[in-house]
């Protein structure tokens, strides 16, 4: 096998295709804003049938934890410091990616799916209930805040929490909460979506 290294733009196109395929098939309204929260970076990609704009920022659940959220649970000062950095980054994104007039906001990756499981109060991690779930903005915001301020011991006891996410879910939840609140305000959205499909699905679709 010969590996192929893709550009940042190609990565955005593939992630967007993987995340929005089921949404388009289900009739979810566009334009779509796809938010992929990773460990070291977060990507925001906007489009309808194709990518219109994309931006990556140097924020992720691991990076924000390492920079700011040192205590268990994090102190108020630590949360405010992290939030200030995230808000500035989202504002930078808004200069390149239009956050208004978004029809559907969809989040990807473990931080978002774990927040969704928490918002839905699932008895275990249930992929079929998380994928495509449409959750009210207020419910998502409350779930994010709850996870952010929990002790690691309480997080670890949640039936849908992956062991590797216990230490960093608070930061991931804070990034997701900030994006959700900003986009809900700018676009007037009442709900957000979660997706279990991502760049791997986009690669598969590109070969179909």
C-alpha positions as CSV (number, residue, x, y, z in Angstrom):
1,X,0.0,0.0,0.0
2,X,1.1,3.5,-0.7
3,X,0.0,6.2,1.7
4,X,-1.3,9.5,0.4
5,X,-0.8,12.7,2.4
6,X,-3.7,15.1,1.9
7,X,-3.7,18.9,2.2
8,X,-5.6,20.8,4.9
9,X,-8.2,21.7,2.2
10,X,-8.6,18.1,1.1
11,X,-9.0,17.0,4.8
12,X,-11.8,19.6,5.2
13,X,-13.5,18.3,2.1
14,X,-13.3,14.7,3.2
15,X,-14.5,15.4,6.8
16,X,-17.4,17.5,5.5
17,X,-18.5,14.8,3.1
18,X,-18.4,12.1,5.8
19,X,-20.2,14.2,8.4
20,X,-23.0,15.6,6.2
21,X,-23.9,12.6,4.0
22,X,-26.5,11.2,6.3
23,X,-27.8,14.7,7.2
24,X,-28.4,15.5,3.5
25,X,-30.1,12.2,3.0
26,X,-32.4,12.9,6.0
27,X,-33.3,16.3,4.7
28,X,-31.5,18.4,7.4
29,X,-31.4,22.0,6.2
30,X,-28.1,23.5,4.9
31,X,-25.8,25.3,4.9
32,X,-24.0,22.9,7.3
33,X,-21.3,23.9,9.8
34,X,-19.2,20.9,10.7
35,X,-17.1,21.2,13.9
36,X,-14.4,18.6,14.5
37,X,-12.9,18.9,18.0
38,X,-9.6,16.9,18.2
39,X,-6.9,16.7,20.8
40,X,-4.7,19.5,19.5
41,X,-6.9,21.4,17.1
42,X,-10.5,22.2,16.1
43,X,-11.7,22.5,12.5
44,X,-14.8,24.3,11.4
45,X,-16.0,23.7,7.9
46,X,-19.0,25.3,6.2
47,X,-20.8,24.3,3.1
48,X,-23.9,22.8,1.5
49,X,-23.1,20.3,-1.2
50,X,-19.4,21.4,-1.3
51,X,-17.1,23.1,1.1
52,X,-17.4,26.9,1.0
53,X,-15.0,27.9,3.8
54,X,-12.9,26.2,6.4
55,X,-10.6,27.1,9.3
56,X,-8.5,25.2,11.8
57,X,-7.5,26.7,15.2
58,X,-4.9,25.6,17.7
59,X,-7.4,24.4,20.3
60,X,-8.3,20.9,21.3
61,X,-9.3,19.0,24.4
62,X,-5.8,18.0,25.2
63,X,-4.2,21.3,24.4
64,X,-6.7,23.4,26.4
65,X,-6.4,21.0,29.4
66,X,-2.6,21.3,29.3
67,X,-2.7,25.0,29.0
68,X,-5.4,25.9,31.5
69,X,-7.4,23.2,33.3
70,X,-4.9,21.9,35.8
71,X,-6.9,21.3,39.0
72,X,-9.6,18.6,39.7
73,X,-12.1,20.1,39.2
74,X,-10.7,23.2,37.5
75,X,-10.8,26.5,39.4
76,X,-13.0,29.4,38.2
77,X,-9.8,31.3,37.2
78,X,-8.7,28.4,35.1
79,X,-12.0,28.1,33.4
80,X,-12.1,31.8,32.6
81,X,-8.6,31.7,31.2
82,X,-9.5,28.8,28.9
83,X,-12.8,30.4,27.9
84,X,-11.0,33.7,27.0
85,X,-8.7,31.8,24.6
86,X,-11.5,29.8,23.0
87,X,-13.7,32.9,22.5
88,X,-10.8,34.7,20.8
89,X,-10.2,31.7,18.5
90,X,-13.9,31.4,17.6
91,X,-13.9,35.1,16.7
92,X,-10.8,34.5,14.5
93,X,-12.7,31.7,12.7
94,X,-15.7,33.9,12.2
95,X,-13.5,36.2,10.0
96,X,-13.1,33.4,7.5
97,X,-16.1,31.2,8.1
98,X,-19.6,32.7,8.1
99,X,-21.3,31.5,11.3
100,X,-24.6,33.2,10.5
101,X,-27.3,31.7,8.3
102,X,-26.2,28.2,9.2
103,X,-29.0,25.7,8.8
104,X,-27.5,22.8,10.7
105,X,-24.6,22.7,13.2
106,X,-23.0,19.3,13.5
107,X,-20.2,18.2,15.8
108,X,-17.8,15.3,15.4
109,X,-15.4,13.3,17.5
110,X,-15.3,12.0,21.0
111,X,-15.8,15.3,22.9
112,X,-19.0,16.0,21.1
113,X,-20.4,12.5,21.1
114,X,-19.6,12.2,24.9
115,X,-21.4,15.5,25.6
116,X,-24.3,14.2,23.5
117,X,-24.5,10.9,25.5
118,X,-24.4,13.0,28.7
119,X,-27.2,15.3,27.4
120,X,-29.3,12.3,26.5
121,X,-28.5,10.6,29.9
122,X,-27.7,7.3,28.1
123,X,-27.3,4.1,30.2
124,X,-24.2,3.3,28.1
125,X,-22.4,4.5,25.0
126,X,-24.9,3.9,22.2
127,X,-23.7,4.8,18.8
128,X,-27.0,4.5,17.1
129,X,-28.7,6.9,19.5
130,X,-25.8,9.4,19.4
131,X,-25.4,9.5,15.6
132,X,-27.7,12.1,14.1
133,X,-29.1,13.0,17.5
134,X,-30.7,16.5,17.4
135,X,-30.5,18.1,20.9
136,X,-31.8,21.5,22.1
137,X,-29.0,24.1,22.5
138,X,-29.8,24.7,26.2
139,X,-29.5,20.9,26.9
140,X,-26.2,20.7,25.2
141,X,-24.9,23.8,27.0
142,X,-25.9,22.4,30.4
143,X,-24.3,19.0,29.6
144,X,-21.1,20.8,28.6
145,X,-21.0,22.8,31.8
146,X,-21.7,19.8,34.0
147,X,-18.9,17.8,32.5
148,X,-16.5,20.7,32.7
149,X,-17.1,21.2,36.5
150,X,-17.2,17.5,37.4
151,X,-14.3,15.8,39.3
152,X,-12.5,13.1,37.3
153,X,-13.8,10.5,39.7
154,X,-17.4,11.5,38.8
155,X,-16.6,11.5,35.1
156,X,-15.0,8.1,35.3
157,X,-18.2,6.7,36.9
158,X,-20.4,7.8,33.9
159,X,-21.5,4.7,31.9
160,X,-20.6,6.2,28.5
161,X,-17.3,7.7,29.4
162,X,-14.2,6.3,27.7
163,X,-11.2,6.0,30.1
164,X,-9.0,8.0,27.8
165,X,-11.4,10.9,27.8
166,X,-11.8,11.3,31.6
167,X,-9.0,13.9,31.9
168,X,-9.7,16.0,28.8
169,X,-13.5,15.9,28.3
170,X,-13.9,19.1,30.4
171,X,-11.8,21.1,27.9
172,X,-13.5,19.5,24.9
173,X,-16.9,20.3,26.4
174,X,-15.9,23.9,26.9
175,X,-14.8,24.3,23.3
176,X,-18.1,22.7,22.1
177,X,-20.2,24.9,24.4
178,X,-18.5,28.0,23.2
179,X,-19.0,27.2,19.5
180,X,-22.6,26.1,20.1
181,X,-23.5,29.3,21.9
182,X,-21.8,31.5,19.3
183,X,-23.4,29.8,16.3
184,X,-26.8,29.5,18.0
185,X,-26.7,33.3,18.6
186,X,-25.5,34.2,15.1
187,X,-27.6,31.8,13.2
188,X,-30.7,31.6,15.5
189,X,-30.4,27.8,15.9
190,X,-32.5,26.0,18.6
191,X,-30.8,22.6,18.2
192,X,-27.5,21.0,17.3
193,X,-26.6,17.6,15.8
194,X,-23.9,15.0,16.6
195,X,-22.3,12.7,14.1
196,X,-20.4,9.5,14.4
197,X,-19.3,9.7,10.7
198,X,-16.2,11.7,9.8
199,X,-13.1,11.8,7.5
200,X,-12.9,8.0,7.2
201,X,-16.5,7.9,5.8
202,X,-15.6,10.8,3.5
203,X,-12.6,8.8,2.2
204,X,-14.9,5.8,1.6
205,X,-17.4,8.0,-0.2
206,X,-14.7,9.6,-2.4
207,X,-13.8,6.1,-3.6
208,X,-17.3,4.9,-4.2
